[in-house]
Amino acid sequence: MRLEVGRKHRGPEYEIISSFGPNLLVSDLETIARLGEACDRYGMDTISLGNSLGLAFRLFGMGKITRRETGGADLRWDDADAALRLIEMTARRQGIGDLIARGARRLAKHFGAEAEAVQVNGQEAPYHNPRSVSGMALVYAASPRGACHSQSDYFFVDWDHTRAGVGIEYYSRHVHADKAANVARHQDWRTVYNALVMCIFANVGPSTQVSLINAACGLGWTVEDMMSAGERGWNLGRAINHHLGLTAQNDRLPRVFLEQLPSGGSEGFTLDLQGMLYAYYDARGWDMLSGRPSRQKLEGLELEDVARDLWD
C-alpha cells in the first residue's frame, strides 16, 4: 500500500498516537498518522494491532523472533518502515503477519513467551496503564470482553471526572480496594451507554440520558432504574462468560502491569489486584471463590432463569 506524501490525511487520535508512537518508539507525528491510516484502509483495529506489533518488536529484540520469520526484515524500535511492512503482511496473512493477525496472546504463545503479551482473555490492552490509574486494573481484569476500556473509561474518574447523579465519586488514582464499588457503578453506567450505542465521549448527564430513553422508548424510568438495567446487563454478561468456562482465575492482568514503574509520577507503585478483586466481588454480590454472580444477586435483578442455569 502506498500512502501518498503531500496529500491531506486524517490526523491521529490518542490511541493511534500511543499505538504507533511511544509503543514503537516512533517520534514523528506524520509517520504515526500514516501508520494509523494504513490500518484504517485495511479495516484493522489500531489498538489491538499496535499492541501486537509492539510485542513482535519486543520478541525480535529478545531473539524469540528472527529474520527467518520476518522475511529478512529487522524489527527495530523507531523503524516505521518495518511497522508498515508488518501491517501489510498482517492484512494479507502473509508470513509472520498470519501470526500477528491472531492477536498478541497467540503470537506470544507461538514463540514460548506468553507472559510478554499485554492482554486479558485474548483482548489486547489499550493505552491506559493501571499503574497510573488503578481503577483500570479492575476494568481490564473483570471486563466481560477482556482488556477493554469501552466497558468503562474509569481513568477519567481517576482524574476527578465524577458523576454525582449516578453516585460515582472521586478516589485517589492510586487507591486500591476502596474504589471497587465505584468502579462497578461506573461499569453499570457505561453498560447502558453501550446498550444504547451512545458514544461515551458525549458524556451525556444521567438525568438527560434517562429522559432521552423515556422519550424514545415510552418508559417512565428514573436514573436508578436506568442504573439497574446497566447492572443487569453487566451481570448477564458475567453469567454467560461463566457458562462458557471463564472463572475467577481469568480475572488477571498481564505481568507488566504488576511490576513497578521505575520513574515518573507512579514510580514505585504496586497494584494490589487481589485485594481489589475481593472488594469488587463483594460490591457486586458475586461468589468469592468462583467469581460467579450469586443466586441472590441474579434473582434480585430478575434473572431467575440465569440463576437456575448457573447454580442448579
N, C-alpha and C positions, 0 to 999 in steps of 0.2 A: 504493500500500500504506500502510495506517495502522498505525503501531507505537504501541500503547496506552501512554499515560502512566499511571503509578501501578500498573501490573501488574508482577509479578515476571518478570524476564527473565534469560536465561543470561548470565553475565559473560564478558567477552572474554579470550582468551589472548594470548600475546606477539605473534603475527603479526598478529592483528586490531588490537591496540593500535598496532602500528607502521604498519600499512596505512592506518588511518583517523585516527591520531593525528598524530605528527610528520610523516608523509609528506604529509599535507594541512594541517598546522599547526592541527589541531583539538585543543584542550586539555581539553575537557570529557569525562570518562570515561564518563558516562552516554550522551552523544551517540555516542561511539565504539562503545559496546556496541550501540546501536540500529542503527548502520550495519552492523555485523557481523551482527546478527540479520536485517537485510533480505537480505543475501547468503545466509544460511542458508535463509531461506524461499524464495528464488528458486533455490536449488541452485547457487550460483556460488562459485567459489574466491576467498577473501578476499585471498590473496597476489597472484594474477595481476590481479584486478580492482582492488585498491588501487593496485598499481603502475601500471596503465593509466590509472586516474583521476588519479593524480599527474602522469602525462605529459600528460593532457588539460589539466589546470590550468596546467602549465608552458607548453604550446603556446599557450594562451589569453593568458598573460602576455607571450609573445613576439610576439603578433599573428598567429600562424600559424592559430589557430582564432578565429573571430569569433562574434558573437551570431547571425549568419545560420545558422551550423552548429549552434548550441546551442538554437535555437528561441527566441532572445531572452534567454537566461539569461547572466549574468556568472559566470565561473568564477573566483572569488576565494578565495585561501587562507583557511582557517578558516570557510568557508561550508558548513556541514553540510547545509543545505537543498539547495544546488546538488549536493553529492555524492549525496544520496539521490535527487534527480531523475535524475542520470546512471545510478545503479544501476538504477532502474526502466526508464529508456529502453534500457539495455543488455539487461536481461532480456527486453524486448519487441521488441528490434531496431528501435527507433524512432529516426529522425533520426541524430544522431551516435552514438547507442547501438549502431547497427549496425556502425559502425567500431570502437568500443571493444570490442565482443564478439569481434572478430577478433584482438585482442591488441595489445600495445604495439608490436611490430615493424611490423605492417601499418598501425597507426594513424599512427605516425611517418612511414612511407614515403608514405602518402597526402598528408601535408602537407609533404613535402620536408624532413623533419628526422630522418632515420634515426639519426643519431648521438646523438639525445636519448633514444632508447629504452634502458632499462636491462634488457637481456635477452641471453641467449645462445642462439643457434639457435632463436629463437622462443619460448623459455620465459622468462617474466618472472622477474627475480631476487628472491629473498626478502630478508629484512632482517638479513643477517649480512654486514657490509661487509668485503671482503678487505683494505681498507687498515688495518683494525684487527686482523684475524686473517688473516694472509697465507695460511694453508693453504686458505682458502675460494677463493682465486684458482684453484688447480688443481681444486678440487671443481667450481666453476662451468664453467671453460673446458674440462675434459676429461670432463665428465659425459656419459653416453650419451643423456640427455634434456634437455640444456641446463642452465640455471642452477637446479639442484635440490638443496636441502640434505638431502632424504631419501635421496639417494645416498651422502651422507657428511656427518654433522654434525660436521665436523672442528673447528669453532670450540670445541667442548668440550675437545679435545686441546690447542688453543692456550691454553686456560685451565687446563691442567695436569690434565685428566682422562685419565690414561694407562691402558693395559691391558697390563701386563707379560705376561699369559698368552697374548697373541697378538703380542707384540713391538712394541706401539705405545708409543713413548717420547715424552718431552716435549722440544719445541724452543721457543725464544722465539717469541712471536706475530709478530714481525717478521723472523724468519729466512726466507731465500728458498729457494735450491736444496737446501740441506742437509736439508730436511724432505720432499723429494719422495717418497722411498721410503716414508717414514712415512705420507704421505697415501695412497699406493697401497695400503698394508697396511690402512689404515682403510677404504678403499673396498671392498676384498675382504671384510672382515668385515661391513660393512653390506649387501653384496650377499647374504650368507647370511640376514641379518635379513629383507630384502625377499622373498627366495625363500620364507621360512617364514611370511611375513605376520605378523611379530613386531614389536610396537611398539618403536622404538629407545629411547623414554623408559624402558622397563623396564630396559634396560642389564643384561640377564642376563649373568653371568660366563661366559667361554668354556668352562670345564670343565662347568658346569651346562648350558650350551647344547648342547654336544655329547652329553652324557648324555641330554638330552631327545630329541635327534634319533635317537640309537641306540635308545632305548626305543620311540619311535613308529614307526620305520622298520625295525627289526630289523637295524641295521648295527653294525659294530664300529669306527667311526671314532675317530681321535684328533683332537685340536684341529687339528693340521696338516692332516689330511685335510679337515676342515671348511673351513679357510682355502684349501686348493687348490680346493675346489668353488666358493668365492667368487671366486677368481682366474679360474677357468674361465668363470664366468658373466659377469664383467666383460669379459674378452677376447672372448667370444662377442658381447656387445652391441656392442663396438667394431667387430668384423669385420662385423656386419650393417650398421651405420651406414656403413662404408666401401663396402660392396657397394652401398648405396643412394646413394652420391655424396658423403658427407661426407669431408673430408680434414683434414690438419693445419691448413689455412688456416681451418677453422671453430673451432679451439681458441683463441678470442679472448674478450676481456672488453669490455664497453661502455666508452666513452671516460671516463665519470665515475670509474670505478674506477682508472683510470691517472693521475688527477690528484691532487695533494697536497691533504690536508685543511688548511684554514687555521688551525685551532685544535684544542685538545683533546689527548688522550693520544697520538694518532697524527699530530700536526702535523708536516708536512714529510716524512713517509714516502712513498716512491715504490716501487711494486711492480716487480720485475724479472720480469715474466711470461715473457719469452722464455727467460731463464736457468732459471727453474723448469720450463718445459716440456721443455727439453733434458734436464735431470736426471731428470724424470719419465719421458720416453720411454726413457731409458737404464735406469732402475729397472724399468720394465715389460717391457723387451725388445722395444720397438717400433722400427720403421724411423724414423730421424731425419728424413728428408725428407718422407715421406708420413704419418707417424703411424700407420701400419698395424701391427698385431701381426705380428711376424716369423714366417716359416715355422717356424723353430726353436722359438719360443715356443708357437705353436699346436700343433705336433706334441708338444711336451713336456707339453701339457695334454690330450693325447689328442683333439685336434680336427683330425685329419688331413684329413677331408673339407672342413672350413672352410679349412684351409691351401691345399688344391688350388684351391678356389673363388676364393680371394683372390689367389693368386700364380701359378697356371698360365695 
